[in-house]
């Protein structure tokens, strides 16, 4: 599955991104592991038909997780 050139570290990062892209994730709405990548940052649950915006290669990006945590903390304090 390796097609990246120029070093082992680049090949490892490439393999990690491709594995994350092809992994099925749990749907936040129905709870089944049927969420797959439809296109760049768009994810679709094949069970309930819900679509989500997320990271380019995984359902949640690091920035999205931080934003979700900050919003929860803000709502909790108010």
C-alpha positions in Angstrom: 0.0 0.0 0.0 3.0 2.2 -0.1 3.3 4.8 -2.8 5.0 7.6 -0.9 8.6 8.3 -1.6 11.5 9.8 0.2 12.0 8.1 3.6 10.5 5.8 6.1 8.8 8.5 8.2 6.9 9.7 5.2 5.8 6.2 4.3 4.6 5.6 7.9 2.6 8.9 7.9 1.1 8.0 4.5 0.1 4.5 5.6 -1.5 5.9 8.8 -3.6 8.4 6.8 -4.8 5.8 4.4 -5.7 3.4 7.2 -7.7 6.1 9.0 -9.5 7.0 5.7 -10.6 3.5 5.0 -11.6 2.7 8.6 -15.3 2.5 9.5 -16.3 4.7 12.4 -19.2 4.7 14.9 -22.2 6.8 13.9 -23.1 9.4 16.5 -26.8 9.1 15.7 -27.5 5.4 15.5 -24.4 3.9 17.2 -23.5 1.4 14.4 -20.0 1.1 12.9 -21.2 2.1 9.4 -19.8 5.6 8.9 -17.5 5.7 5.8 -15.8 8.5 4.0 -17.9 9.9 1.1 -15.4 12.7 0.0 -12.9 15.0 1.5 -14.2 15.8 5.1 -17.7 14.4 4.3 -18.8 11.2 6.1 -21.9 9.1 5.5 -23.6 6.5 7.7 -24.7 3.6 5.5 -27.2 2.5 8.2 -29.3 5.6 9.0 -28.2 7.8 6.0 -26.9 10.7 8.2 -24.0 12.7 6.8 -21.4 14.5 8.9 -18.6 17.0 8.3 -15.4 15.9 9.9 -11.7 15.7 9.3 -10.2 14.9 5.9 -9.0 11.4 6.9 -10.9 10.6 10.1 -14.4 11.3 11.4 -13.1 13.8 14.0 -10.1 16.0 13.6 -7.9 17.2 16.5 -9.2 20.7 16.1 -12.8 19.5 16.1 -12.2 17.5 19.3 -10.7 20.6 21.0 -13.6 22.8 19.9 -16.2 20.3 21.1 -14.5 20.1 24.5 -14.3 23.9 24.8 -18.0 24.3 23.9 -19.0 21.7 26.5 -16.9 23.5 29.1 -18.5 26.8 28.2 -22.0 25.4 28.3 -21.3 23.7 31.7 -20.1 27.0 33.2 -23.0 29.1 32.0 
